[in-house]
Amino acid sequence: MSENAVTVREARAHLADHINRAEQGTPTIITRNGAPVAALVPISDFNALEAAADELLAREAESVLTDGGPTVTMAELLADLFSEREDGTA
C-alpha cells in the first residue's frame, strides 16, 4: 500500500492536511478494512481524468457511427440508465 494511504478514520481526523497535500500535487488513498475505496487527488488530476474519459467515450461513439452500429435516442438512453439504477445494476 502507498505511503500516502490512510484509513477512513485517519482521513476524517486530518482532512485539511490531506486537502493541502492534494493542492501540492500529492494524492491520498483512503482505505476501509485495508482495501482502497477512494482517493483525494489534486483537482488538475481529476479534471484530466474527466477529460480523458470524455474523449474515450467520444471516440467510441464515433467508431460505432463509422461502423454503422446501432444508435439510440436520448429517451432510450435515459430509460436504460434509470432502469439499471432501479434494478441496482448500475
Secondary structure in CASP SS format (residue, H / E / C, confidence):
PFRMAT SS
TARGET T0000
AUTHOR 0000-0000-0000
METHOD secondary structure of the structure
MODEL  1
M C 1.00
S C 1.00
E C 1.00
N C 1.00
A E 1.00
V E 1.00
T E 1.00
V H 1.00
R H 1.00
E H 1.00
A H 1.00
R H 1.00
A H 1.00
H C 1.00
L H 1.00
A H 1.00
D H 1.00
H H 1.00
I H 1.00
N H 1.00
R H 1.00
A H 1.00
E H 1.00
Q C 1.00
G C 1.00
T C 1.00
P C 1.00
T E 1.00
I E 1.00
I E 1.00
T E 1.00
R E 1.00
N C 1.00
G C 1.00
A E 1.00
P E 1.00
V E 1.00
A E 1.00
A E 1.00
L E 1.00
V C 1.00
P C 1.00
I H 1.00
S H 1.00
D H 1.00
F H 1.00
N H 1.00
A H 1.00
L H 1.00
E H 1.00
A H 1.00
A H 1.00
A H 1.00
D H 1.00
E H 1.00
L H 1.00
L H 1.00
A H 1.00
R H 1.00
E H 1.00
A H 1.00
E H 1.00
S H 1.00
V H 1.00
L H 1.00
T H 1.00
D C 1.00
G C 1.00
G C 1.00
P C 1.00
T C 1.00
V C 1.00
T C 1.00
M H 1.00
A H 1.00
E H 1.00
L H 1.00
L H 1.00
A H 1.00
D H 1.00
L H 1.00
F H 1.00
S H 1.00
E H 1.00
R H 1.00
E H 1.00
D H 1.00
G C 1.00
T C 1.00
A C 1.00
END
